[in-house]
Amino acid sequence: MKNTIIGMVIGIVIIVGGYFAYGFIKNIGNINTSSLPKYSVEYDKDANPHKDLKTAMDKAKKSGKNILLIAGGSWCHWCGAMDSFLKEHNDLQNSFYGDFEVVKVYYGNGINKDGQSLLKQLPVLEGTPHFYVLNSDAKLLKSFGTVSIEQGNSYNKKKFFEFIKQHKDIKK
């Protein structure tokens, strides 16, 4: 009985400690990605990314969030790995979509003129996915290749959380 109680206390301490270690996560509950705008979850080569960015800017102004514009595509291994990684780590997915207004822009063969014109206004991609952190006026705050948060054939959860923590509130 004593060992059971000690085990339960240790378990609670670990859970609470984990929460405080990542205390920067907004308490938004579990995000259901099917309720997010299409531009937040899909690299649509037929989309109008200027319109999508404008919508995200309006939302960011109301919410006080930064925008995370992600250049990539369904053809990209690392883009798919990122989506799978986020789904596997609900707390990370909640922070990712809860702390940013996310806009995915298709990059690759068959990119439309709107996508080309938007991405030409930004620094050159270092690979895909490539993150651009923008303020609510779409001013570039940070251009970020994801190689530093990759690990093996996937991503490093701690480094991914650190990226979010460092970039969700930066302002210029």
Contacts in CASP RR format, 6 or more apart in sequence:
PFRMAT RR
TARGET T0000
AUTHOR 0000-0000-0000
METHOD contacts of the structure
MODEL  1
MKNTIIGMVIGIVIIVGGYFAYGFIKNIGNINTSSLPKYSVEYDKDANPH
KDLKTAMDKAKKSGKNILLIAGGSWCHWCGAMDSFLKEHNDLQNSFYGDF
EVVKVYYGNGINKDGQSLLKQLPVLEGTPHFYVLNSDAKLLKSFGTVSIE
QGNSYNKKKFFEFIKQHKDIKK
22 91 0 8 1.000
22 95 0 8 1.000
22 161 0 8 1.000
24 95 0 8 1.000
24 161 0 8 1.000
24 164 0 8 1.000
24 165 0 8 1.000
24 168 0 8 1.000
25 91 0 8 1.000
25 94 0 8 1.000
25 95 0 8 1.000
25 99 0 8 1.000
25 161 0 8 1.000
26 94 0 8 1.000
26 95 0 8 1.000
26 98 0 8 1.000
26 99 0 8 1.000
28 94 0 8 1.000
28 98 0 8 1.000
29 94 0 8 1.000
30 90 0 8 1.000
30 94 0 8 1.000
31 93 0 8 1.000
31 94 0 8 1.000
31 97 0 8 1.000
31 98 0 8 1.000
33 40 0 8 1.000
33 41 0 8 1.000
33 87 0 8 1.000
33 93 0 8 1.000
33 97 0 8 1.000
36 97 0 8 1.000
36 102 0 8 1.000
37 52 0 8 1.000
37 55 0 8 1.000
38 44 0 8 1.000
38 47 0 8 1.000
39 47 0 8 1.000
39 49 0 8 1.000
39 52 0 8 1.000
39 55 0 8 1.000
39 56 0 8 1.000
39 103 0 8 1.000
39 104 0 8 1.000
40 97 0 8 1.000
40 101 0 8 1.000
40 102 0 8 1.000
40 103 0 8 1.000
40 104 0 8 1.000
41 83 0 8 1.000
41 102 0 8 1.000
41 104 0 8 1.000
42 74 0 8 1.000
42 104 0 8 1.000
43 72 0 8 1.000
43 73 0 8 1.000
43 74 0 8 1.000
43 76 0 8 1.000
43 79 0 8 1.000
43 104 0 8 1.000
43 105 0 8 1.000
43 106 0 8 1.000
43 107 0 8 1.000
44 104 0 8 1.000
44 106 0 8 1.000
45 106 0 8 1.000
45 108 0 8 1.000
45 110 0 8 1.000
45 111 0 8 1.000
45 112 0 8 1.000
46 112 0 8 1.000
47 105 0 8 1.000
47 106 0 8 1.000
47 112 0 8 1.000
47 114 0 8 1.000
48 114 0 8 1.000
49 103 0 8 1.000
49 105 0 8 1.000
49 106 0 8 1.000
49 114 0 8 1.000
49 115 0 8 1.000
49 118 0 8 1.000
50 114 0 8 1.000
50 115 0 8 1.000
50 117 0 8 1.000
50 118 0 8 1.000
52 103 0 8 1.000
52 105 0 8 1.000
53 67 0 8 1.000
53 69 0 8 1.000
53 103 0 8 1.000
53 118 0 8 1.000
53 138 0 8 1.000
56 67 0 8 1.000
56 101 0 8 1.000
56 102 0 8 1.000
56 103 0 8 1.000
57 67 0 8 1.000
57 101 0 8 1.000
57 136 0 8 1.000
57 137 0 8 1.000
57 138 0 8 1.000
59 65 0 8 1.000
59 101 0 8 1.000
60 66 0 8 1.000
60 67 0 8 1.000
60 101 0 8 1.000
60 135 0 8 1.000
60 136 0 8 1.000
61 136 0 8 1.000
63 101 0 8 1.000
64 136 0 8 1.000
65 98 0 8 1.000
65 99 0 8 1.000
65 100 0 8 1.000
65 101 0 8 1.000
65 136 0 8 1.000
65 168 0 8 1.000
66 100 0 8 1.000
66 101 0 8 1.000
66 133 0 8 1.000
66 134 0 8 1.000
66 135 0 8 1.000
66 136 0 8 1.000
66 141 0 8 1.000
66 167 0 8 1.000
66 168 0 8 1.000
66 169 0 8 1.000
66 170 0 8 1.000
66 171 0 8 1.000
67 100 0 8 1.000
67 101 0 8 1.000
67 102 0 8 1.000
67 103 0 8 1.000
67 133 0 8 1.000
67 134 0 8 1.000
67 135 0 8 1.000
67 136 0 8 1.000
67 138 0 8 1.000
68 96 0 8 1.000
68 100 0 8 1.000
68 101 0 8 1.000
68 102 0 8 1.000
68 103 0 8 1.000
68 131 0 8 1.000
68 132 0 8 1.000
68 133 0 8 1.000
68 134 0 8 1.000
68 167 0 8 1.000
69 103 0 8 1.000
69 104 0 8 1.000
69 105 0 8 1.000
69 122 0 8 1.000
69 131 0 8 1.000
69 132 0 8 1.000
69 133 0 8 1.000
69 134 0 8 1.000
70 79 0 8 1.000
70 102 0 8 1.000
70 103 0 8 1.000
70 104 0 8 1.000
70 105 0 8 1.000
70 129 0 8 1.000
70 130 0 8 1.000
70 131 0 8 1.000
70 132 0 8 1.000
71 105 0 8 1.000
71 107 0 8 1.000
71 119 0 8 1.000
71 122 0 8 1.000
71 125 0 8 1.000
71 128 0 8 1.000
71 129 0 8 1.000
71 130 0 8 1.000
71 132 0 8 1.000
72 79 0 8 1.000
72 104 0 8 1.000
72 105 0 8 1.000
72 106 0 8 1.000
72 107 0 8 1.000
72 108 0 8 1.000
72 128 0 8 1.000
72 129 0 8 1.000
72 130 0 8 1.000
73 79 0 8 1.000
73 104 0 8 1.000
73 106 0 8 1.000
73 107 0 8 1.000
73 108 0 8 1.000
73 128 0 8 1.000
73 129 0 8 1.000
74 80 0 8 1.000
75 108 0 8 1.000
75 109 0 8 1.000
76 128 0 8 1.000
76 129 0 8 1.000
77 153 0 8 1.000
78 128 0 8 1.000
78 129 0 8 1.000
78 146 0 8 1.000
78 150 0 8 1.000
79 128 0 8 1.000
79 129 0 8 1.000
81 153 0 8 1.000
81 154 0 8 1.000
81 155 0 8 1.000
82 129 0 8 1.000
82 146 0 8 1.000
82 155 0 8 1.000
84 154 0 8 1.000
85 92 0 8 1.000
85 154 0 8 1.000
85 155 0 8 1.000
85 157 0 8 1.000
85 160 0 8 1.000
86 92 0 8 1.000
86 93 0 8 1.000
86 96 0 8 1.000
87 93 0 8 1.000
89 157 0 8 1.000
92 157 0 8 1.000
92 160 0 8 1.000
92 161 0 8 1.000
92 164 0 8 1.000
95 161 0 8 1.000
95 164 0 8 1.000
96 102 0 8 1.000
96 160 0 8 1.000
96 164 0 8 1.000
99 164 0 8 1.000
99 168 0 8 1.000
100 133 0 8 1.000
100 164 0 8 1.000
100 168 0 8 1.000
105 115 0 8 1.000
105 118 0 8 1.000
105 119 0 8 1.000
106 112 0 8 1.000
106 115 0 8 1.000
107 115 0 8 1.000
107 119 0 8 1.000
107 125 0 8 1.000
107 128 0 8 1.000
107 130 0 8 1.000
111 119 0 8 1.000
119 125 0 8 1.000
122 132 0 8 1.000
122 140 0 8 1.000
122 143 0 8 1.000
123 132 0 8 1.000
123 140 0 8 1.000
123 143 0 8 1.000
125 145 0 8 1.000
126 143 0 8 1.000
126 145 0 8 1.000
126 147 0 8 1.000
127 145 0 8 1.000
127 146 0 8 1.000
127 147 0 8 1.000
129 145 0 8 1.000
129 146 0 8 1.000
130 143 0 8 1.000
130 144 0 8 1.000
130 145 0 8 1.000
130 146 0 8 1.000
131 142 0 8 1.000
131 143 0 8 1.000
131 144 0 8 1.000
131 145 0 8 1.000
131 146 0 8 1.000
131 163 0 8 1.000
132 140 0 8 1.000
132 142 0 8 1.000
132 143 0 8 1.000
132 144 0 8 1.000
133 140 0 8 1.000
133 141 0 8 1.000
133 142 0 8 1.000
133 143 0 8 1.000
133 144 0 8 1.000
133 167 0 8 1.000
133 170 0 8 1.000
134 140 0 8 1.000
134 141 0 8 1.000
135 141 0 8 1.000
135 171 0 8 1.000
135 172 0 8 1.000
139 172 0 8 1.000
141 167 0 8 1.000
141 170 0 8 1.000
141 171 0 8 1.000
141 172 0 8 1.000
142 167 0 8 1.000
142 170 0 8 1.000
144 163 0 8 1.000
144 167 0 8 1.000
146 155 0 8 1.000
148 159 0 8 1.000
149 155 0 8 1.000
149 156 0 8 1.000
149 159 0 8 1.000
149 160 0 8 1.000
149 162 0 8 1.000
149 163 0 8 1.000
150 156 0 8 1.000
151 159 0 8 1.000
END
